[in-house]
Amino acid sequence: MANNGVLVMHPGPINRGVEVTPEVADGLSSVILEQVTNGVAVRMALLYLLSGEKS
């Protein structure tokens, strides 16, 4: 029902078939896996910075 070229985003974890259908989650316009991967790295960096570690 969305326009062509729209990105499907979700920070994860998702409930397949409840929140997002598997066809949409695994579709060509889905960036869910990339978003989850990048989100983990960002959270790790923030925790490191907030811990006060000196490099």
PDB file with one MODEL, atoms N, CA, C and O in Angstrom:
MODEL        1
ATOM      1  N   MET A   1       0.817  -1.188   0.000  1.00  0.00           N
ATOM      2  CA  MET A   1       0.000   0.000   0.000  1.00  0.00           C
ATOM      3  C   MET A   1       0.865   1.258   0.000  1.00  0.00           C
ATOM      4  O   MET A   1       0.342   2.354  -0.202  1.00  0.00           O
ATOM      5  N   ALA A   2       2.168   1.130   0.220  1.00  0.00           N
ATOM      6  CA  ALA A   2       3.060   2.287   0.265  1.00  0.00           C
ATOM      7  C   ALA A   2       3.503   2.668  -1.141  1.00  0.00           C
ATOM      8  O   ALA A   2       3.403   1.872  -2.075  1.00  0.00           O
ATOM      9  N   ASN A   3       3.985   3.873  -1.275  1.00  0.00           N
ATOM     10  CA  ASN A   3       4.506   4.347  -2.550  1.00  0.00           C
ATOM     11  C   ASN A   3       5.776   3.595  -2.923  1.00  0.00           C
ATOM     12  O   ASN A   3       6.461   3.049  -2.059  1.00  0.00           O
ATOM     13  N   ASN A   4       6.081   3.571  -4.210  1.00  0.00           N
ATOM     14  CA  ASN A   4       7.324   2.955  -4.678  1.00  0.00           C
ATOM     15  C   ASN A   4       8.512   3.729  -4.123  1.00  0.00           C
ATOM     16  O   ASN A   4       8.459   4.952  -3.996  1.00  0.00           O
ATOM     17  N   GLY A   5       9.580   3.018  -3.794  1.00  0.00           N
ATOM     18  CA  GLY A   5      10.789   3.652  -3.311  1.00  0.00           C
ATOM     19  C   GLY A   5      10.810   3.950  -1.829  1.00  0.00           C
ATOM     20  O   GLY A   5      11.794   4.489  -1.322  1.00  0.00           O
ATOM     21  N   VAL A   6       9.742   3.612  -1.122  1.00  0.00           N
ATOM     22  CA  VAL A   6       9.712   3.863   0.320  1.00  0.00           C
ATOM     23  C   VAL A   6      10.596   2.827   1.029  1.00  0.00           C
ATOM     24  O   VAL A   6      10.653   1.671   0.610  1.00  0.00           O
ATOM     25  N   LEU A   7      11.280   3.239   2.093  1.00  0.00           N
ATOM     26  CA  LEU A   7      12.097   2.319   2.875  1.00  0.00           C
ATOM     27  C   LEU A   7      11.294   1.779   4.048  1.00  0.00           C
ATOM     28  O   LEU A   7      10.560   2.516   4.707  1.00  0.00           O
ATOM     29  N   VAL A   8      11.439   0.499   4.296  1.00  0.00           N
ATOM     30  CA  VAL A   8      10.789  -0.132   5.442  1.00  0.00           C
ATOM     31  C   VAL A   8      11.830  -0.213   6.544  1.00  0.00           C
ATOM     32  O   VAL A   8      12.862  -0.865   6.389  1.00  0.00           O
ATOM     33  N   MET A   9      11.552   0.456   7.666  1.00  0.00           N
ATOM     34  CA  MET A   9      12.494   0.504   8.782  1.00  0.00           C
ATOM     35  C   MET A   9      11.830   0.002  10.060  1.00  0.00           C
ATOM     36  O   MET A   9      10.631   0.187  10.269  1.00  0.00           O
ATOM     37  N   HIS A  10      12.631  -0.635  10.908  1.00  0.00           N
ATOM     38  CA  HIS A  10      12.175  -1.080  12.216  1.00  0.00           C
ATOM     39  C   HIS A  10      13.423  -1.302  13.050  1.00  0.00           C
ATOM     40  O   HIS A  10      14.356  -1.947  12.572  1.00  0.00           O
ATOM     41  N   PRO A  11      13.485  -0.795  14.282  1.00  0.00           N
ATOM     42  CA  PRO A  11      14.713  -0.934  15.072  1.00  0.00           C
ATOM     43  C   PRO A  11      14.982  -2.346  15.556  1.00  0.00           C
ATOM     44  O   PRO A  11      16.091  -2.647  15.999  1.00  0.00           O
ATOM     45  N   GLY A  12      13.984  -3.215  15.479  1.00  0.00           N
ATOM     46  CA  GLY A  12      14.153  -4.593  15.884  1.00  0.00           C
ATOM     47  C   GLY A  12      14.134  -4.746  17.393  1.00  0.00           C
ATOM     48  O   GLY A  12      14.318  -3.758  18.104  1.00  0.00           O
ATOM     49  N   PRO A  13      13.928  -5.896  17.884  1.00  0.00           N
ATOM     50  CA  PRO A  13      13.518  -7.080  17.134  1.00  0.00           C
ATOM     51  C   PRO A  13      12.062  -6.973  16.689  1.00  0.00           C
ATOM     52  O   PRO A  13      11.254  -6.293  17.320  1.00  0.00           O
ATOM     53  N   ILE A  14      11.749  -7.643  15.613  1.00  0.00           N
ATOM     54  CA  ILE A  14      10.383  -7.576  15.085  1.00  0.00           C
ATOM     55  C   ILE A  14       9.667  -8.895  15.359  1.00  0.00           C
ATOM     56  O   ILE A  14      10.288  -9.949  15.493  1.00  0.00           O
ATOM     57  N   ASN A  15       8.373  -8.802  15.435  1.00  0.00           N
ATOM     58  CA  ASN A  15       7.517  -9.986  15.526  1.00  0.00           C
ATOM     59  C   ASN A  15       6.969 -10.238  14.128  1.00  0.00           C
ATOM     60  O   ASN A  15       5.987  -9.630  13.703  1.00  0.00           O
ATOM     61  N   ARG A  16       7.630 -11.150  13.429  1.00  0.00           N
ATOM     62  CA  ARG A  16       7.202 -11.449  12.051  1.00  0.00           C
ATOM     63  C   ARG A  16       5.783 -11.993  12.053  1.00  0.00           C
ATOM     64  O   ARG A  16       5.424 -12.874  12.835  1.00  0.00           O
ATOM     65  N   GLY A  17       5.006 -11.446  11.166  1.00  0.00           N
ATOM     66  CA  GLY A  17       3.623 -11.871  11.044  1.00  0.00           C
ATOM     67  C   GLY A  17       2.683 -11.157  11.993  1.00  0.00           C
ATOM     68  O   GLY A  17       1.466 -11.266  11.849  1.00  0.00           O
ATOM     69  N   VAL A  18       3.228 -10.421  12.972  1.00  0.00           N
ATOM     70  CA  VAL A  18       2.399  -9.654  13.901  1.00  0.00           C
ATOM     71  C   VAL A  18       2.558  -8.170  13.605  1.00  0.00           C
ATOM     72  O   VAL A  18       1.582  -7.486  13.294  1.00  0.00           O
ATOM     73  N   GLU A  19       3.791  -7.672  13.702  1.00  0.00           N
ATOM     74  CA  GLU A  19       4.062  -6.261  13.424  1.00  0.00           C
ATOM     75  C   GLU A  19       4.307  -6.016  11.942  1.00  0.00           C
ATOM     76  O   GLU A  19       3.818  -5.042  11.368  1.00  0.00           O
ATOM     77  N   VAL A  20       5.070  -6.914  11.333  1.00  0.00           N
ATOM     78  CA  VAL A  20       5.460  -6.780   9.933  1.00  0.00           C
ATOM     79  C   VAL A  20       5.343  -8.148   9.279  1.00  0.00           C
ATOM     80  O   VAL A  20       5.771  -9.154   9.845  1.00  0.00           O
ATOM     81  N   THR A  21       4.767  -8.180   8.095  1.00  0.00           N
ATOM     82  CA  THR A  21       4.672  -9.457   7.392  1.00  0.00           C
ATOM     83  C   THR A  21       6.063  -9.866   6.914  1.00  0.00           C
ATOM     84  O   THR A  21       6.896  -9.004   6.634  1.00  0.00           O
ATOM     85  N   PRO A  22       6.322 -11.160   6.819  1.00  0.00           N
ATOM     86  CA  PRO A  22       7.640 -11.607   6.344  1.00  0.00           C
ATOM     87  C   PRO A  22       7.982 -11.083   4.955  1.00  0.00           C
ATOM     88  O   PRO A  22       9.145 -10.799   4.669  1.00  0.00           O
ATOM     89  N   GLU A  23       6.988 -10.952   4.098  1.00  0.00           N
ATOM     90  CA  GLU A  23       7.229 -10.444   2.739  1.00  0.00           C
ATOM     91  C   GLU A  23       7.749  -9.010   2.770  1.00  0.00           C
ATOM     92  O   GLU A  23       8.621  -8.643   1.983  1.00  0.00           O
ATOM     93  N   VAL A  24       7.214  -8.210   3.674  1.00  0.00           N
ATOM     94  CA  VAL A  24       7.657  -6.817   3.794  1.00  0.00           C
ATOM     95  C   VAL A  24       9.021  -6.764   4.480  1.00  0.00           C
ATOM     96  O   VAL A  24       9.907  -6.033   4.037  1.00  0.00           O
ATOM     97  N   ALA A  25       9.197  -7.527   5.549  1.00  0.00           N
ATOM     98  CA  ALA A  25      10.457  -7.508   6.293  1.00  0.00           C
ATOM     99  C   ALA A  25      11.628  -7.975   5.444  1.00  0.00           C
ATOM    100  O   ALA A  25      12.745  -7.487   5.618  1.00  0.00           O
ATOM    101  N   ASP A  26      11.395  -8.913   4.528  1.00  0.00           N
ATOM    102  CA  ASP A  26      12.454  -9.462   3.685  1.00  0.00           C
ATOM    103  C   ASP A  26      12.449  -8.869   2.281  1.00  0.00           C
ATOM    104  O   ASP A  26      13.218  -9.301   1.422  1.00  0.00           O
ATOM    105  N   GLY A  27      11.589  -7.884   2.044  1.00  0.00           N
ATOM    106  CA  GLY A  27      11.455  -7.302   0.709  1.00  0.00           C
ATOM    107  C   GLY A  27      12.642  -6.447   0.309  1.00  0.00           C
ATOM    108  O   GLY A  27      13.528  -6.165   1.116  1.00  0.00           O
ATOM    109  N   LEU A  28      12.644  -6.040  -0.950  1.00  0.00           N
ATOM    110  CA  LEU A  28      13.741  -5.249  -1.499  1.00  0.00           C
ATOM    111  C   LEU A  28      13.847  -3.869  -0.866  1.00  0.00           C
ATOM    112  O   LEU A  28      14.936  -3.297  -0.822  1.00  0.00           O
ATOM    113  N   SER A  29      12.741  -3.327  -0.378  1.00  0.00           N
ATOM    114  CA  SER A  29      12.779  -1.984   0.198  1.00  0.00           C
ATOM    115  C   SER A  29      13.008  -1.996   1.713  1.00  0.00           C
ATOM    116  O   SER A  29      12.928  -0.953   2.361  1.00  0.00           O
ATOM    117  N   SER A  30      13.290  -3.166   2.272  1.00  0.00           N
ATOM    118  CA  SER A  30      13.506  -3.283   3.708  1.00  0.00           C
ATOM    119  C   SER A  30      14.970  -3.028   4.061  1.00  0.00           C
ATOM    120  O   SER A  30      15.874  -3.591   3.443  1.00  0.00           O
ATOM    121  N   VAL A  31      15.191  -2.182   5.051  1.00  0.00           N
ATOM    122  CA  VAL A  31      16.544  -1.929   5.577  1.00  0.00           C
ATOM    123  C   VAL A  31      16.604  -2.313   7.059  1.00  0.00           C
ATOM    124  O   VAL A  31      17.420  -1.787   7.816  1.00  0.00           O
ATOM    125  N   ILE A  32      15.737  -3.227   7.450  1.00  0.00           N
ATOM    126  CA  ILE A  32      15.622  -3.606   8.857  1.00  0.00           C
ATOM    127  C   ILE A  32      16.920  -4.235   9.367  1.00  0.00           C
ATOM    128  O   ILE A  32      17.390  -3.866  10.444  1.00  0.00           O
ATOM    129  N   LEU A  33      17.506  -5.167   8.627  1.00  0.00           N
ATOM    130  CA  LEU A  33      18.724  -5.828   9.098  1.00  0.00           C
ATOM    131  C   LEU A  33      19.881  -4.843   9.223  1.00  0.00           C
ATOM    132  O   LEU A  33      20.653  -4.914  10.179  1.00  0.00           O
ATOM    133  N   GLU A  34      20.008  -3.926   8.266  1.00  0.00           N
ATOM    134  CA  GLU A  34      21.059  -2.911   8.339  1.00  0.00           C
ATOM    135  C   GLU A  34      20.827  -1.986   9.527  1.00  0.00           C
ATOM    136  O   GLU A  34      21.771  -1.605  10.218  1.00  0.00           O
ATOM    137  N   GLN A  35      19.572  -1.628   9.759  1.00  0.00           N
ATOM    138  CA  GLN A  35      19.241  -0.747  10.870  1.00  0.00           C
ATOM    139  C   GLN A  35      19.568  -1.413  12.199  1.00  0.00           C
ATOM    140  O   GLN A  35      20.107  -0.765  13.096  1.00  0.00           O
ATOM    141  N   VAL A  36      19.253  -2.686  12.339  1.00  0.00           N
ATOM    142  CA  VAL A  36      19.561  -3.418  13.576  1.00  0.00           C
ATOM    143  C   VAL A  36      21.069  -3.501  13.764  1.00  0.00           C
ATOM    144  O   VAL A  36      21.564  -3.264  14.866  1.00  0.00           O
ATOM    145  N   THR A  37      21.806  -3.832  12.714  1.00  0.00           N
ATOM    146  CA  THR A  37      23.260  -3.943  12.795  1.00  0.00           C
ATOM    147  C   THR A  37      23.889  -2.617  13.201  1.00  0.00           C
ATOM    148  O   THR A  37      24.740  -2.581  14.090  1.00  0.00           O
ATOM    149  N   ASN A  38      23.483  -1.541  12.566  1.00  0.00           N
ATOM    150  CA  ASN A  38      24.034  -0.225  12.890  1.00  0.00           C
ATOM    151  C   ASN A  38      23.612   0.221  14.280  1.00  0.00           C
ATOM    152  O   ASN A  38      24.379   0.892  14.970  1.00  0.00           O
ATOM    153  N   GLY A  39      22.423  -0.136  14.696  1.00  0.00           N
ATOM    154  CA  GLY A  39      21.938   0.246  16.016  1.00  0.00           C
ATOM    155  C   GLY A  39      22.778  -0.363  17.123  1.00  0.00           C
ATOM    156  O   GLY A  39      23.025   0.284  18.140  1.00  0.00           O
ATOM    157  N   VAL A  40      23.220  -1.601  16.938  1.00  0.00           N
ATOM    158  CA  VAL A  40      24.069  -2.256  17.928  1.00  0.00           C
ATOM    159  C   VAL A  40      25.391  -1.503  18.039  1.00  0.00           C
ATOM    160  O   VAL A  40      25.856  -1.242  19.148  1.00  0.00           O
ATOM    161  N   ALA A  41      25.999  -1.152  16.918  1.00  0.00           N
ATOM    162  CA  ALA A  41      27.275  -0.431  16.938  1.00  0.00           C
ATOM    163  C   ALA A  41      27.130   0.943  17.595  1.00  0.00           C
ATOM    164  O   ALA A  41      27.996   1.359  18.364  1.00  0.00           O
ATOM    165  N   VAL A  42      26.057   1.631  17.300  1.00  0.00           N
ATOM    166  CA  VAL A  42      25.828   2.954  17.889  1.00  0.00           C
ATOM    167  C   VAL A  42      25.638   2.839  19.396  1.00  0.00           C
ATOM    168  O   VAL A  42      26.202   3.632  20.150  1.00  0.00           O
ATOM    169  N   ARG A  43      24.861   1.874  19.840  1.00  0.00           N
ATOM    170  CA  ARG A  43      24.657   1.703  21.285  1.00  0.00           C
ATOM    171  C   ARG A  43      25.965   1.344  21.991  1.00  0.00           C
ATOM    172  O   ARG A  43      26.224   1.823  23.095  1.00  0.00           O
ATOM    173  N   MET A  44      26.789   0.506  21.364  1.00  0.00           N
ATOM    174  CA  MET A  44      28.073   0.157  21.955  1.00  0.00           C
ATOM    175  C   MET A  44      28.965   1.394  22.079  1.00  0.00           C
ATOM    176  O   MET A  44      29.621   1.586  23.103  1.00  0.00           O
ATOM    177  N   ALA A  45      28.991   2.223  21.051  1.00  0.00           N
ATOM    178  CA  ALA A  45      29.813   3.437  21.089  1.00  0.00           C
ATOM    179  C   ALA A  45      29.319   4.396  22.160  1.00  0.00           C
ATOM    180  O   ALA A  45      30.124   4.994  22.874  1.00  0.00           O
ATOM    181  N   LEU A  46      28.014   4.550  22.278  1.00  0.00           N
ATOM    182  CA  LEU A  46      27.468   5.445  23.300  1.00  0.00           C
ATOM    183  C   LEU A  46      27.779   4.952  24.704  1.00  0.00           C
ATOM    184  O   LEU A  46      28.139   5.743  25.576  1.00  0.00           O
ATOM    185  N   LEU A  47      27.642   3.662  24.925  1.00  0.00           N
ATOM    186  CA  LEU A  47      27.966   3.110  26.239  1.00  0.00           C
ATOM    187  C   LEU A  47      29.439   3.305  26.573  1.00  0.00           C
ATOM    188  O   LEU A  47      29.786   3.600  27.717  1.00  0.00           O
ATOM    189  N   TYR A  48      30.301   3.142  25.583  1.00  0.00           N
ATOM    190  CA  TYR A  48      31.726   3.361  25.792  1.00  0.00           C
ATOM    191  C   TYR A  48      31.987   4.811  26.180  1.00  0.00           C
ATOM    192  O   TYR A  48      32.725   5.076  27.129  1.00  0.00           O
ATOM    193  N   LEU A  49      31.386   5.752  25.452  1.00  0.00           N
ATOM    194  CA  LEU A  49      31.585   7.172  25.744  1.00  0.00           C
ATOM    195  C   LEU A  49      31.021   7.558  27.107  1.00  0.00           C
ATOM    196  O   LEU A  49      31.619   8.353  27.833  1.00  0.00           O
ATOM    197  N   LEU A  50      29.872   6.992  27.444  1.00  0.00           N
ATOM    198  CA  LEU A  50      29.248   7.322  28.727  1.00  0.00           C
ATOM    199  C   LEU A  50      29.979   6.695  29.914  1.00  0.00           C
ATOM    200  O   LEU A  50      29.854   7.168  31.043  1.00  0.00           O
ATOM    201  N   SER A  51      30.741   5.632  29.659  1.00  0.00           N
ATOM    202  CA  SER A  51      31.453   4.975  30.755  1.00  0.00           C
ATOM    203  C   SER A  51      32.641   5.790  31.239  1.00  0.00           C
ATOM    204  O   SER A  51      33.182   5.528  32.313  1.00  0.00           O
ATOM    205  N   GLY A  52      33.047   6.780  30.448  1.00  0.00           N
ATOM    206  CA  GLY A  52      34.151   7.638  30.853  1.00  0.00           C
ATOM    207  C   GLY A  52      35.522   7.063  30.555  1.00  0.00           C
ATOM    208  O   GLY A  52      36.526   7.571  31.054  1.00  0.00           O
ATOM    209  N   GLU A  53      35.582   6.004  29.744  1.00  0.00           N
ATOM    210  CA  GLU A  53      36.873   5.429  29.383  1.00  0.00           C
ATOM    211  C   GLU A  53      37.706   6.446  28.616  1.00  0.00           C
ATOM    212  O   GLU A  53      37.184   7.186  27.781  1.00  0.00           O
ATOM    213  N   LYS A  54      38.995   6.479  28.901  1.00  0.00           N
ATOM    214  CA  LYS A  54      39.928   7.348  28.180  1.00  0.00           C
ATOM    215  C   LYS A  54      40.729   6.491  27.219  1.00  0.00           C
ATOM    216  O   LYS A  54      41.187   5.405  27.574  1.00  0.00           O
ATOM    217  N   SER A  55      40.895   6.987  25.992  1.00  0.00           N
ATOM    218  CA  SER A  55      41.669   6.213  25.026  1.00  0.00           C
ATOM    219  C   SER A  55      43.076   6.736  24.876  1.00  0.00           C
ATOM    220  O   SER A  55      43.858   6.191  24.097  1.00  0.00           O
TER     221      SER A  55
ENDMDL
END
